[in-house]
């Protein structure tokens, strides 16, 4: 996360997104979120993660806040 004080780690299967329809959808959502006219992936690969487990904690309360989720 932005601050570096709160942690989220995802573990899982990763795939490169190559379907033009999915890429266009991501571009529209990204452009809307960041108030841009449009966004294109271009030559950069776009990855999707299918999480198998996730870890999270707050630095100020580790290990009391450490949590693990399994999907």
N, C-alpha and C positions, 0 to 999 in steps of 0.2 A: 504494500500500500504506500501511498505517497510519503507519509511521515517516516517510514522505516521503523516506527515504534510498535506498530501492530502488524502481525505477520499472518499471511495466508499462503499455504503451499498446496498445490494440486499435484497429484500423481495420477497418471492414467495413460491411455492410448492416445497418440497424437497422429493426426492426418493432415496432409497438405490439401487445402481447399482449391479445387481447380474448376468446379462447375460454374460457368459464367453467370447463371441465375443467382446462385448463392453469393458470388463475389459482388454482383450488382446490389443485392439486398444489403450486404454488409456495408458497402459504400454509401448507400442511402442512409442507413442508420447512423453511421459514423459522421456523415456530413450534417445530419440533423443535430446530433449530440453536440458537435463542436461549431455549430452555426456557420457552416461552409456551404458554398454553392454546390460543390460536388467533390467527391473523393474517389480516386481509383487506386487499385493496388499497384498497377504498373508492373515493373519487373520484380517487385519484392514478393516473396512467398507469403501466403496467409495460412496460418495453422489453426486447427481446432483441437481442443482437448476433450476427451470423454473421460471425466474424472472417475477413478476407482476408489480413491480416498483423498481426503483433504485434512490438513492440519492448520490450526490457528491458535494464536495466543497474543496477549498484550504484554509488552516488555515490562511495564510497571508491576505486573502481577504474575510473571512467570515463576514457577510452574503452576501456580494456582488456577490460571485461566487456560492452560493448555488443553486443547480439545481435538479429538480426532473423529472424523465422519467417514463412514464407508458407504459406498453407493452400490 
